[in-house]
């Protein structure tokens, strides 16, 4: 799970497995918790990349 699309896909798959009786709710909760943690890390990485890009643009503008 390296991006939000993959996390969303995993969440949908887990939900379907629970609904179909293929996965116990307790196991699903653990997986969904991991998905939530992964999503938080992905968001943090994306925000940091945007901040880095903005800082670069500001420095370029200051040099002009």
C-alpha positions as CSV (number, residue, x, y, z in Angstrom):
1,X,0.0,0.0,0.0
2,X,2.1,2.9,-1.3
3,X,-0.6,5.4,-2.3
4,X,-4.1,6.3,-1.3
5,X,-5.7,4.4,-4.2
6,X,-4.1,1.2,-3.0
7,X,-5.3,1.8,0.6
8,X,-8.8,2.4,-0.7
9,X,-8.7,-0.8,-2.7
10,X,-7.5,-2.7,0.4
11,X,-10.3,-1.2,2.6
12,X,-12.9,-2.2,0.0
13,X,-11.5,-5.7,-0.3
14,X,-11.5,-6.2,3.5
15,X,-15.1,-4.9,3.8
16,X,-16.2,-7.3,1.1
17,X,-14.4,-10.2,2.7
18,X,-16.2,-9.4,6.0
19,X,-19.5,-9.1,4.3
20,X,-19.0,-12.5,2.6
21,X,-18.0,-14.2,5.8
22,X,-14.4,-14.8,4.5
23,X,-12.7,-12.7,7.2
24,X,-13.4,-12.3,10.9
25,X,-14.4,-8.7,12.0
26,X,-11.5,-8.7,14.6
27,X,-8.9,-9.5,11.9
28,X,-10.6,-6.9,9.6
29,X,-10.3,-4.2,12.4
30,X,-6.5,-4.9,12.6
31,X,-6.1,-4.6,8.9
32,X,-8.1,-1.5,8.7
33,X,-6.1,0.0,11.5
34,X,-2.9,-0.7,9.5
35,X,-4.6,0.9,6.5
36,X,-5.3,4.0,8.5
37,X,-1.7,4.2,9.7
38,X,-0.4,3.8,6.2
39,X,-2.8,6.4,4.8
40,X,-1.6,8.9,7.5
41,X,2.0,8.3,6.5
42,X,1.2,8.7,2.8
43,X,-0.5,12.0,3.5
44,X,2.4,13.2,5.6
45,X,4.8,12.3,2.8
46,X,2.7,14.1,0.2
47,X,2.4,17.2,2.4
48,X,6.1,17.3,2.9
49,X,6.8,17.0,-0.8
50,X,4.5,19.9,-1.4
51,X,6.1,22.0,1.3
52,X,9.6,21.2,-0.2
53,X,8.4,22.2,-3.6
54,X,6.9,25.5,-2.3
55,X,10.1,26.3,-0.4
56,X,12.1,25.8,-3.6
57,X,9.8,28.1,-5.5
58,X,10.1,30.8,-2.8
59,X,13.9,30.6,-2.8
60,X,13.9,30.9,-6.6
61,X,11.7,33.9,-6.5
62,X,13.9,35.5,-3.8
63,X,16.9,35.1,-6.0
64,X,15.4,37.1,-8.8
